[in-house]
Amino acid sequence: MNTDLQTPPQSNSNAEPLRQSRFGNIGDGFFYWTTLLFAASVLVVTVLIGFQLTQASMPALKEFGWRFLTNSTWDPVRQVYGAWPYIFGTLASSFLALLMAVPVALGTAIFLVELCPYWLRGILSFMVELLAAVPSVVYGLWGIFVLIPILQPVQAKIASSGLSAIPFFSGAPTGYSMMAGALVLSIMILPIITAVSRDVLSNVPAAQREAAFGLGATHWEAVKGPILRSARSGIMGAIILGLARAMGETMAITMVIGNGKNASWSLLAPANSLASILANQFAEASGLQMPSLMYIALVLFGVAILVNAAARLLLWNMARGTNHA
Amino acid sequence: MPDKSTFSQPPLLEKTSLARRIQNNSMYALTILATLLAVIPLALVLYYVAVRGLGVLNLQFFTQVQAPPGEAGGGLKHSIMGTLLIVGMASALGVPCGVLGGIYLAEFGNNKFGWWVRFAADVLNGVPSIVVGIFVYALVILPLPNPHFSAWAGSLALCIMMIPTVMRTTEEIIRLVPVSLRDASLALGATRSFTMIRIVLSAARGGVITGVLLAIARIAGETAPLLFTALGNNFFSLDPNQPIASLPVTIFNFSMSPYDRWNALAWGGALVLVLMIMVLSVAARYFTRGKFTSSK
């Protein structure tokens, strides 16, 4: 790009021969500063979110410090707060959702890039993107009235069978559970992982594939070896973006995860995530509860920064790698 | 030097072994299975929304507000109008903000400041929507002498969610406009701002509209940022200073309620919301049909 475009325009009194509007350069300066102001707005808002949340959570930060993150008591009566059950719930539900979504998303992405006939590709891509556009609250509604009635008999069967001896399936089945939350989450993060992996896979240089075929590889061997290997960091980026989506998802998970109080290994037990505790309790928070919830929001904000930074780094490296190849 | 025999008798096309062919074909089958697994939930969600929602949609649904709990009848006029108002107000601020910021990033943003703006936009894009809602609550509602929820606050939250998307897509589209267009305009004596607004932006118009429509589709379905800002309202209101109903929040509240009629209204609301978003998404594709296809 022309480097001249990157410097702010300055009035140039030597430009006599060009008949310019007397206000032209003033207009340019005005234009430059206006766009700069609006661009700066996102920077300001991001910093302001960090500042505001830190300030609002200060009482809880002072009172509980880092122990807030590992303490598992959340007691509005005694005014003692610890976020561990919710951190655990967020980690567990996101991990389970990734476990279910990643293989399906990767398979779909490979199908879309490698096998799919051209006429079907557009339709399938559109459907996957539509899946991403459906609002979270609609998935929650579907979860409550369709998924949970399906899950309830399954869970009852598990609970009455020998499986209940395993900690993952212990306890009374309620329908509203970690299992329901993770299932809905996995459906919701599928599109983003699929879409990003698809883009990454289709950016793998054709030479890689042709070389593999030239050496006598089958189609799958070509995918498994050179193609997935050069797409590796991009796919990691896709998974991390999916993870970020899963950890921040609020409505759907609030509606089906059951608003549980304890960290439990059981898939059948109700649980809670950082985001769902905010949705459930923020409206009625009193005393130290409000700063504690602000603390949780701050944790979610910090995680969002870290995860996104990591994903961008991976995807940027990927883009640079393919450009230079 | 390699052994001469490898050259003299090359195994030209050795038949791929059965094991490898079986492996290859079973992996084909697995990817097809994965695709089916990905498409089935979408089909299920859309099927239930369509079937359960269609049964509720009638004139009453669009012209009345909700009935008291447990009573038959009632509609979601207040929520539909509320969503239109909040999203409209959010777009009125968010679109110019995002487009102008995108112009900055594309034209003047190849510097340290531009890098930070891009990073902030990406982070803001990834911040959970409930955190944005809580931020706006702490920023706008708490400092009020008499804290109350309002449509303004809800719009502000949605606006914050919208700006990064619009900004980044605008930037990408403007970068695709050929430099020769700019050069031609500048060479004819146009000022830089005139070139940007009348030539470059006009060439990128379709792509920018696509980005804006997709951003609107995204915020129209957001619930979490509205919970503690716009709150919700059982009655019809278009007063920006008052709490206001919106489709997503109403769906959320009604889906958790024990009343059949409210549950049914939630499905109807979900259908209307999904249709609105689908229309926006399809319109977004229409504006970039055939253009810029090389970039995803």
HADDOCK unambig.tbl for C-alpha pairs under 7 A between the chains (distance, minus, plus):
assign (segid A and resid 5 and name CA) (segid B and resid 107 and name CA) 6.26 0.50 0.50
assign (segid A and resid 5 and name CA) (segid B and resid 108 and name CA) 6.33 0.50 0.50
assign (segid A and resid 6 and name CA) (segid B and resid 107 and name CA) 6.27 0.50 0.50
assign (segid A and resid 6 and name CA) (segid B and resid 108 and name CA) 4.26 0.50 0.50
assign (segid A and resid 6 and name CA) (segid B and resid 109 and name CA) 6.82 0.50 0.50
assign (segid A and resid 6 and name CA) (segid B and resid 110 and name CA) 6.62 0.50 0.50
assign (segid A and resid 7 and name CA) (segid B and resid 108 and name CA) 6.60 0.50 0.50
assign (segid A and resid 18 and name CA) (segid B and resid 189 and name CA) 6.80 0.50 0.50
assign (segid A and resid 20 and name CA) (segid B and resid 189 and name CA) 6.96 0.50 0.50
assign (segid A and resid 24 and name CA) (segid B and resid 191 and name CA) 5.94 0.50 0.50
assign (segid A and resid 27 and name CA) (segid B and resid 193 and name CA) 6.80 0.50 0.50
assign (segid A and resid 28 and name CA) (segid B and resid 191 and name CA) 6.93 0.50 0.50
assign (segid A and resid 28 and name CA) (segid B and resid 192 and name CA) 6.01 0.50 0.50
assign (segid A and resid 28 and name CA) (segid B and resid 193 and name CA) 5.18 0.50 0.50
assign (segid A and resid 31 and name CA) (segid B and resid 193 and name CA) 6.05 0.50 0.50
assign (segid A and resid 35 and name CA) (segid B and resid 100 and name CA) 4.93 0.50 0.50
assign (segid A and resid 35 and name CA) (segid B and resid 101 and name CA) 5.31 0.50 0.50
assign (segid A and resid 35 and name CA) (segid B and resid 103 and name CA) 6.69 0.50 0.50
assign (segid A and resid 35 and name CA) (segid B and resid 104 and name CA) 5.16 0.50 0.50
assign (segid A and resid 36 and name CA) (segid B and resid 101 and name CA) 6.58 0.50 0.50
assign (segid A and resid 36 and name CA) (segid B and resid 104 and name CA) 5.87 0.50 0.50
assign (segid A and resid 38 and name CA) (segid B and resid 97 and name CA) 5.30 0.50 0.50
assign (segid A and resid 38 and name CA) (segid B and resid 100 and name CA) 6.14 0.50 0.50
assign (segid A and resid 38 and name CA) (segid B and resid 101 and name CA) 4.83 0.50 0.50
assign (segid A and resid 39 and name CA) (segid B and resid 101 and name CA) 3.78 0.50 0.50
assign (segid A and resid 39 and name CA) (segid B and resid 102 and name CA) 6.93 0.50 0.50
assign (segid A and resid 39 and name CA) (segid B and resid 104 and name CA) 6.43 0.50 0.50
assign (segid A and resid 39 and name CA) (segid B and resid 117 and name CA) 6.63 0.50 0.50
assign (segid A and resid 40 and name CA) (segid B and resid 117 and name CA) 6.49 0.50 0.50
assign (segid A and resid 42 and name CA) (segid B and resid 117 and name CA) 6.66 0.50 0.50
assign (segid A and resid 42 and name CA) (segid B and resid 120 and name CA) 6.15 0.50 0.50
assign (segid A and resid 42 and name CA) (segid B and resid 121 and name CA) 5.82 0.50 0.50
assign (segid A and resid 42 and name CA) (segid B and resid 164 and name CA) 7.00 0.50 0.50
assign (segid A and resid 43 and name CA) (segid B and resid 117 and name CA) 5.58 0.50 0.50
assign (segid A and resid 43 and name CA) (segid B and resid 120 and name CA) 5.36 0.50 0.50
assign (segid A and resid 46 and name CA) (segid B and resid 120 and name CA) 6.25 0.50 0.50
assign (segid A and resid 46 and name CA) (segid B and resid 124 and name CA) 6.30 0.50 0.50
assign (segid A and resid 49 and name CA) (segid B and resid 135 and name CA) 6.05 0.50 0.50
assign (segid A and resid 52 and name CA) (segid B and resid 135 and name CA) 6.95 0.50 0.50
assign (segid A and resid 53 and name CA) (segid B and resid 135 and name CA) 6.76 0.50 0.50
assign (segid A and resid 104 and name CA) (segid B and resid 34 and name CA) 4.71 0.50 0.50
assign (segid A and resid 104 and name CA) (segid B and resid 37 and name CA) 6.87 0.50 0.50
assign (segid A and resid 104 and name CA) (segid B and resid 38 and name CA) 6.58 0.50 0.50
assign (segid A and resid 107 and name CA) (segid B and resid 31 and name CA) 4.44 0.50 0.50
assign (segid A and resid 107 and name CA) (segid B and resid 34 and name CA) 5.23 0.50 0.50
assign (segid A and resid 107 and name CA) (segid B and resid 35 and name CA) 6.69 0.50 0.50
assign (segid A and resid 108 and name CA) (segid B and resid 31 and name CA) 5.91 0.50 0.50
assign (segid A and resid 108 and name CA) (segid B and resid 34 and name CA) 5.48 0.50 0.50
assign (segid A and resid 108 and name CA) (segid B and resid 35 and name CA) 4.51 0.50 0.50
assign (segid A and resid 110 and name CA) (segid B and resid 31 and name CA) 6.77 0.50 0.50
assign (segid A and resid 111 and name CA) (segid B and resid 31 and name CA) 5.45 0.50 0.50
assign (segid A and resid 111 and name CA) (segid B and resid 32 and name CA) 6.49 0.50 0.50
assign (segid A and resid 131 and name CA) (segid B and resid 42 and name CA) 5.83 0.50 0.50
assign (segid A and resid 133 and name CA) (segid B and resid 218 and name CA) 6.70 0.50 0.50
assign (segid A and resid 134 and name CA) (segid B and resid 274 and name CA) 6.31 0.50 0.50
assign (segid A and resid 135 and name CA) (segid B and resid 221 and name CA) 4.84 0.50 0.50
assign (segid A and resid 135 and name CA) (segid B and resid 222 and name CA) 6.64 0.50 0.50
assign (segid A and resid 137 and name CA) (segid B and resid 223 and name CA) 6.79 0.50 0.50
assign (segid A and resid 137 and name CA) (segid B and resid 248 and name CA) 6.43 0.50 0.50
assign (segid A and resid 137 and name CA) (segid B and resid 252 and name CA) 6.28 0.50 0.50
assign (segid A and resid 138 and name CA) (segid B and resid 270 and name CA) 5.98 0.50 0.50
assign (segid A and resid 141 and name CA) (segid B and resid 255 and name CA) 6.08 0.50 0.50
assign (segid A and resid 142 and name CA) (segid B and resid 45 and name CA) 6.50 0.50 0.50
assign (segid A and resid 187 and name CA) (segid B and resid 41 and name CA) 6.95 0.50 0.50
assign (segid A and resid 218 and name CA) (segid B and resid 24 and name CA) 6.59 0.50 0.50
assign (segid A and resid 219 and name CA) (segid B and resid 24 and name CA) 6.65 0.50 0.50
assign (segid A and resid 220 and name CA) (segid B and resid 24 and name CA) 5.20 0.50 0.50
assign (segid A and resid 220 and name CA) (segid B and resid 27 and name CA) 6.74 0.50 0.50
assign (segid A and resid 248 and name CA) (segid B and resid 128 and name CA) 4.45 0.50 0.50
assign (segid A and resid 249 and name CA) (segid B and resid 128 and name CA) 6.61 0.50 0.50
assign (segid A and resid 250 and name CA) (segid B and resid 130 and name CA) 6.76 0.50 0.50
assign (segid A and resid 250 and name CA) (segid B and resid 224 and name CA) 6.73 0.50 0.50
assign (segid A and resid 251 and name CA) (segid B and resid 223 and name CA) 6.98 0.50 0.50
assign (segid A and resid 251 and name CA) (segid B and resid 224 and name CA) 6.47 0.50 0.50
assign (segid A and resid 275 and name CA) (segid B and resid 130 and name CA) 6.93 0.50 0.50
assign (segid A and resid 297 and name CA) (segid B and resid 131 and name CA) 5.63 0.50 0.50
assign (segid A and resid 301 and name CA) (segid B and resid 127 and name CA) 5.99 0.50 0.50
assign (segid A and resid 304 and name CA) (segid B and resid 123 and name CA) 6.71 0.50 0.50
assign (segid A and resid 304 and name CA) (segid B and resid 126 and name CA) 6.00 0.50 0.50
assign (segid A and resid 304 and name CA) (segid B and resid 127 and name CA) 5.43 0.50 0.50
assign (segid A and resid 305 and name CA) (segid B and resid 123 and name CA) 5.58 0.50 0.50
assign (segid A and resid 308 and name CA) (segid B and resid 123 and name CA) 6.09 0.50 0.50
assign (segid A and resid 308 and name CA) (segid B and resid 126 and name CA) 6.73 0.50 0.50
